[in-house]
Amino acid sequence: MRHRMVGGEAYASYVVDVHRMFNREFALLPDRLLAVTDGDEVRARLVGSWAWEVLDALHHYRDAQSQLLWPTLRDRMSMDDVGVVVVARARDQLTALDRPRGTAQAAALRFQDGGGLDDGQHCGSTMRGMRDPLQRALRTVEHRLGPIIDAHFAPTERATLANAVWRCARGSRQRSLLAAVLEGSTTPDRTLRDAPAMWRWLVGPLVIEPHTRRMAAVREVPAVASPEPHPADDLP
């Protein structure tokens, strides 16, 4: 190894709340999308817009890995490093999700903008098929890849990777994604350290309360009975 970073908090401690948000929303949203009835434009817009934002957050998460994680590990690890196999496995698991994520996100955009029922069904079924592979990939990142990241990344780099989910969004989407991460957080102070100063001081009214109201409305949409998940489009 040519680099060995020390100090700071473990990468898993930064990213656990982000992963918890993804697992929660991929468990909840497919049934809500599939339950929207034909012609119900209000619910289609409500659920479709949130599904799009969650999928876009996954895009930012993956983009940060493509731009920073994989190239940095390639530069800082030697080819005989035992972690190379773990890195390859994590990269393959995550890369397999990119195409179905793009498919579902495009369907969610059409659905929220007045598309037909088929768009909501396609988005919901694709997200349902992604759910288990995503959970497996996130476990690999936390438990196997995390220690490798700790060894090769400075603490500020670890935080940048973890917070790309919400920091790369724009405007109100950035606030809503931060709130979604905070919703299930057991250590919100850690996440808020990297938030804009105004949000740290006024996190209740500016971030949490609007998100809570919106999620109450999303989750009021009746869920359909959830059958066994089937493979998402384009997943091996």
DRENDO-1510 file (C-alpha; in Angstrom, 1 decimal, always signed):
<recs>
REC; n; res; u; v; w
REC; 1; MET; +0.0; +0.0; +0.0 .
REC; 2; ARG; +1.4; +3.4; -0.9 .
REC; 3; HIS; -1.0; +5.3; +1.3 .
REC; 4; ARG; -2.3; +4.7; +4.8 .
REC; 5; MET; -4.7; +7.2; +6.4 .
REC; 6; VAL; -5.2; +7.3; +10.1 .
REC; 7; GLY; -7.6; +9.1; +12.4 .
REC; 8; GLY; -11.1; +10.4; +12.0 .
REC; 9; GLU; -14.3; +8.4; +12.1 .
REC; 10; ALA; -14.8; +5.2; +10.1 .
REC; 11; TYR; -16.4; +5.5; +6.7 .
REC; 12; ALA; -19.2; +3.1; +7.8 .
REC; 13; SER; -20.2; +5.6; +10.6 .
REC; 14; TYR; -20.6; +8.4; +8.0 .
REC; 15; VAL; -22.6; +6.3; +5.5 .
REC; 16; VAL; -24.8; +4.2; +7.7 .
REC; 17; ASP; -27.6; +6.8; +7.8 .
REC; 18; VAL; -27.5; +7.2; +4.0 .
REC; 19; HIS; -27.7; +3.4; +3.6 .
REC; 20; ARG; -30.6; +3.3; +6.1 .
REC; 21; MET; -32.5; +5.8; +4.0 .
REC; 22; PHE; -32.0; +3.8; +0.8 .
REC; 23; ASN; -33.1; +0.6; +2.4 .
REC; 24; ARG; -36.2; +2.2; +4.0 .
REC; 25; GLU; -37.4; +3.9; +0.8 .
REC; 26; PHE; -36.7; +0.9; -1.5 .
REC; 27; ALA; -38.8; -1.1; +1.0 .
REC; 28; LEU; -41.7; +1.4; +1.0 .
REC; 29; LEU; -41.9; +3.0; -2.4 .
REC; 30; PRO; -42.5; +0.1; -4.8 .
REC; 31; ASP; -45.8; -0.8; -3.1 .
REC; 32; ARG; -46.9; +2.8; -3.1 .
REC; 33; LEU; -46.1; +3.3; -6.7 .
REC; 34; LEU; -47.9; +0.1; -7.7 .
REC; 35; ALA; -51.0; +1.1; -5.7 .
REC; 36; VAL; -51.6; +4.4; -7.5 .
REC; 37; THR; -54.8; +4.0; -9.6 .
REC; 38; ASP; -55.2; +5.1; -13.2 .
REC; 39; GLY; -56.1; +8.7; -13.5 .
REC; 40; ASP; -55.0; +9.7; -9.9 .
REC; 41; GLU; -52.7; +12.5; -11.0 .
REC; 42; VAL; -52.3; +13.9; -7.5 .
REC; 43; ARG; -50.9; +10.7; -6.0 .
REC; 44; ALA; -48.9; +9.9; -9.1 .
REC; 45; ARG; -47.2; +13.3; -8.8 .
REC; 46; LEU; -46.7; +12.9; -5.0 .
REC; 47; VAL; -45.3; +9.4; -5.1 .
REC; 48; GLY; -43.5; +9.7; -8.4 .
REC; 49; SER; -41.7; +12.8; -7.5 .
REC; 50; TRP; -40.3; +11.3; -4.2 .
REC; 51; ALA; -39.3; +8.1; -6.1 .
REC; 52; TRP; -37.5; +10.2; -8.6 .
REC; 53; GLU; -35.6; +12.0; -5.8 .
REC; 54; VAL; -34.6; +8.8; -4.1 .
REC; 55; LEU; -33.4; +7.4; -7.4 .
REC; 56; ASP; -31.5; +10.6; -8.1 .
REC; 57; ALA; -29.9; +10.4; -4.7 .
REC; 58; LEU; -28.7; +6.9; -5.6 .
REC; 59; HIS; -27.3; +8.4; -8.9 .
REC; 60; HIS; -25.3; +11.0; -6.9 .
REC; 61; TYR; -24.1; +8.3; -4.5 .
REC; 62; ARG; -22.8; +6.2; -7.5 .
REC; 63; ASP; -21.4; +9.2; -9.3 .
REC; 64; ALA; -19.3; +10.1; -6.3 .
REC; 65; GLN; -17.9; +6.6; -6.3 .
REC; 66; SER; -17.2; +6.8; -10.0 .
REC; 67; GLN; -15.5; +10.2; -9.7 .
REC; 68; LEU; -13.6; +9.7; -6.4 .
REC; 69; LEU; -13.8; +6.3; -4.9 .
REC; 70; TRP; -12.7; +3.9; -7.6 .
REC; 71; PRO; -10.0; +6.1; -9.2 .
REC; 72; THR; -8.5; +6.9; -5.8 .
REC; 73; LEU; -8.4; +3.3; -4.7 .
REC; 74; ARG; -6.9; +2.3; -8.0 .
REC; 75; ASP; -4.1; +4.9; -7.5 .
REC; 76; ARG; -3.5; +4.2; -3.8 .
REC; 77; MET; -3.7; +0.4; -3.6 .
REC; 78; SER; -1.1; -2.0; -4.9 .
REC; 79; MET; -2.3; -4.8; -7.2 .
REC; 80; ASP; -1.2; -7.4; -4.7 .
REC; 81; ASP; -3.3; -5.9; -1.9 .
REC; 82; VAL; -5.8; -8.4; -0.5 .
REC; 83; GLY; -8.5; -5.8; -0.6 .
REC; 84; VAL; -8.4; -5.6; -4.4 .
REC; 85; VAL; -10.9; -8.5; -4.6 .
REC; 86; VAL; -13.3; -6.8; -2.2 .
REC; 87; VAL; -13.1; -3.6; -4.2 .
REC; 88; ALA; -13.9; -5.4; -7.4 .
REC; 89; ARG; -16.8; -7.2; -5.8 .
REC; 90; ALA; -18.3; -4.0; -4.4 .
REC; 91; ARG; -17.9; -2.2; -7.7 .
REC; 92; ASP; -19.5; -5.0; -9.6 .
REC; 93; GLN; -22.5; -5.2; -7.2 .
REC; 94; LEU; -23.1; -1.4; -7.4 .
REC; 95; THR; -22.5; -1.1; -11.2 .
REC; 96; ALA; -25.1; -3.8; -11.8 .
REC; 97; LEU; -27.7; -1.4; -10.3 .
REC; 98; ASP; -26.9; +1.6; -12.6 .
REC; 99; ARG; -29.0; +0.6; -15.6 .
REC; 100; PRO; -32.2; -0.4; -13.7 .
REC; 101; ARG; -31.8; +2.8; -11.6 .
REC; 102; GLY; -31.8; +4.9; -14.8 .
REC; 103; THR; -34.8; +3.0; -16.1 .
REC; 104; ALA; -36.8; +3.4; -12.9 .
REC; 105; GLN; -35.8; +7.1; -12.6 .
REC; 106; ALA; -36.9; +7.9; -16.2 .
REC; 107; ALA; -40.3; +6.1; -15.5 .
REC; 108; ALA; -40.7; +8.0; -12.2 .
REC; 109; LEU; -40.1; +11.3; -14.1 .
REC; 110; ARG; -42.8; +10.5; -16.7 .
REC; 111; PHE; -45.2; +9.3; -14.0 .
REC; 112; GLN; -44.9; +12.5; -11.9 .
REC; 113; ASP; -45.4; +14.6; -15.0 .
REC; 114; GLY; -48.6; +13.0; -16.0 .
REC; 115; GLY; -47.5; +9.8; -17.6 .
REC; 116; GLY; -49.7; +6.7; -17.7 .
REC; 117; LEU; -50.2; +4.0; -15.2 .
REC; 118; ASP; -47.6; +1.9; -17.0 .
REC; 119; ASP; -44.9; +4.3; -15.9 .
REC; 120; GLY; -45.7; +3.9; -12.2 .
REC; 121; GLN; -46.0; +0.2; -12.6 .
REC; 122; HIS; -42.6; +0.0; -14.4 .
REC; 123; CYS; -40.9; +2.2; -11.8 .
REC; 124; GLY; -42.4; +0.3; -8.9 .
REC; 125; SER; -41.6; -3.2; -10.2 .
REC; 126; THR; -38.0; -2.1; -11.2 .
REC; 127; MET; -37.4; -0.6; -7.7 .
REC; 128; ARG; -38.8; -3.8; -6.1 .
REC; 129; GLY; -36.4; -5.9; -8.1 .
REC; 130; MET; -33.5; -3.7; -7.1 .
REC; 131; ARG; -34.3; -3.8; -3.4 .
REC; 132; ASP; -32.4; -7.0; -2.4 .
REC; 133; PRO; -29.4; -6.5; -4.7 .
REC; 134; LEU; -29.1; -2.9; -3.3 .
REC; 135; GLN; -29.2; -4.1; +0.3 .
REC; 136; ARG; -26.5; -6.7; -0.5 .
REC; 137; ALA; -24.3; -4.1; -2.2 .
REC; 138; LEU; -24.7; -1.6; +0.7 .
REC; 139; ARG; -23.8; -4.3; +3.2 .
REC; 140; THR; -20.7; -5.0; +1.2 .
REC; 141; VAL; -19.8; -1.4; +1.3 .
REC; 142; GLU; -20.3; -1.0; +5.0 .
REC; 143; HIS; -18.7; -4.2; +6.3 .
REC; 144; ARG; -16.1; -5.1; +3.7 .
REC; 145; LEU; -15.2; -2.0; +1.7 .
REC; 146; GLY; -15.5; +0.4; +4.6 .
REC; 147; PRO; -12.2; -0.7; +6.3 .
REC; 148; ILE; -10.4; -0.4; +3.0 .
REC; 149; ILE; -11.7; +3.2; +2.5 .
REC; 150; ASP; -10.6; +4.0; +6.0 .
REC; 151; ALA; -7.1; +2.9; +5.2 .
REC; 152; HIS; -6.8; +4.9; +2.0 .
REC; 153; PHE; -9.0; +8.0; +2.4 .
REC; 154; ALA; -8.6; +11.0; +4.7 .
REC; 155; PRO; -11.6; +11.8; +7.0 .
REC; 156; THR; -12.7; +14.7; +4.9 .
REC; 157; GLU; -12.7; +12.4; +1.8 .
REC; 158; ARG; -14.9; +9.9; +3.6 .
REC; 159; ALA; -17.4; +12.5; +4.5 .
REC; 160; THR; -17.5; +13.8; +0.9 .
REC; 161; LEU; -18.3; +10.3; -0.4 .
REC; 162; ALA; -21.1; +9.7; +2.2 .
REC; 163; ASN; -22.7; +13.1; +1.9 .
REC; 164; ALA; -22.8; +13.2; -1.9 .
REC; 165; VAL; -26.3; +11.8; -1.7 .
REC; 166; TRP; -27.8; +15.1; -0.6 .
REC; 167; ARG; -25.1; +17.6; -1.2 .
REC; 168; CYS; -25.1; +17.1; -5.0 .
REC; 169; ALA; -28.8; +17.8; -5.2 .
REC; 170; ARG; -30.1; +21.3; -5.8 .
REC; 171; GLY; -32.5; +23.6; -4.0 .
REC; 172; SER; -35.4; +22.0; -2.2 .
REC; 173; ARG; -34.3; +18.5; -3.3 .
REC; 174; GLN; -31.1; +19.0; -1.3 .
REC; 175; ARG; -33.2; +19.8; +1.8 .
REC; 176; SER; -35.6; +17.0; +1.3 .
REC; 177; LEU; -32.8; +14.4; +0.9 .
REC; 178; LEU; -30.9; +15.7; +3.9 .
REC; 179; ALA; -34.2; +15.4; +5.9 .
REC; 180; ALA; -34.7; +11.8; +4.6 .
REC; 181; VAL; -31.2; +10.9; +5.8 .
REC; 182; LEU; -31.9; +12.5; +9.2 .
REC; 183; GLU; -35.2; +10.7; +9.5 .
REC; 184; GLY; -33.7; +7.4; +10.5 .
REC; 185; SER; -30.5; +8.8; +11.9 .
REC; 186; THR; -29.2; +7.8; +15.4 .
REC; 187; THR; -26.4; +10.3; +15.1 .
REC; 188; PRO; -27.9; +13.4; +13.4 .
REC; 189; ASP; -25.1; +15.7; +14.7 .
REC; 190; ARG; -22.6; +13.9; +12.5 .
REC; 191; THR; -24.6; +14.5; +9.4 .
REC; 192; LEU; -25.5; +18.1; +10.3 .
REC; 193; ARG; -21.8; +18.9; +10.7 .
REC; 194; ASP; -21.5; +18.9; +6.9 .
REC; 195; ALA; -24.8; +20.8; +6.3 .
REC; 196; PRO; -25.0; +24.5; +5.4 .
REC; 197; ALA; -24.8; +26.6; +8.6 .
REC; 198; MET; -28.4; +27.9; +8.2 .
REC; 199; TRP; -29.7; +24.3; +8.2 .
REC; 200; ARG; -27.7; +23.4; +11.3 .
REC; 201; TRP; -29.3; +26.3; +13.2 .
REC; 202; LEU; -32.8; +25.9; +11.8 .
REC; 203; VAL; -33.0; +22.2; +11.0 .
REC; 204; GLY; -36.5; +21.7; +12.5 .
REC; 205; PRO; -38.6; +24.2; +10.5 .
REC; 206; LEU; -36.5; +24.3; +7.4 .
REC; 207; VAL; -35.7; +20.6; +6.9 .
REC; 208; ILE; -37.5; +18.2; +9.1 .
REC; 209; GLU; -41.0; +19.5; +9.3 .
REC; 210; PRO; -41.7; +19.8; +5.5 .
REC; 211; HIS; -40.2; +16.4; +4.9 .
REC; 212; THR; -42.3; +14.9; +7.7 .
REC; 213; ARG; -45.5; +16.3; +6.2 .
REC; 214; ARG; -44.5; +15.1; +2.7 .
REC; 215; MET; -43.7; +11.6; +3.9 .
REC; 216; ALA; -46.9; +11.4; +5.8 .
REC; 217; ALA; -48.8; +12.1; +2.6 .
REC; 218; VAL; -46.6; +9.6; +0.5 .
REC; 219; ARG; -47.1; +6.9; +3.1 .
REC; 220; GLU; -50.8; +7.4; +3.2 .
REC; 221; VAL; -51.0; +6.0; -0.3 .
REC; 222; PRO; -52.4; +2.5; +0.2 .
REC; 223; ALA; -49.8; -0.2; -0.4 .
REC; 224; VAL; -50.5; -3.2; -2.6 .
REC; 225; ALA; -49.9; -6.7; -1.3 .
REC; 226; SER; -46.2; -7.3; -1.8 .
REC; 227; PRO; -45.4; -10.5; -3.8 .
REC; 228; GLU; -42.0; -12.0; -3.9 .
REC; 229; PRO; -39.6; -9.6; -5.6 .
REC; 230; HIS; -38.5; -10.4; -9.1 .
REC; 231; PRO; -35.2; -9.4; -10.8 .
REC; 232; ALA; -35.1; -5.8; -11.9 .
REC; 233; ASP; -34.6; -5.0; -15.5 .
REC; 234; ASP; -31.0; -5.5; -16.6 .
REC; 235; LEU; -29.8; -7.0; -13.3 .
REC; 236; PRO; -27.7; -10.1; -13.8 .
</recs>
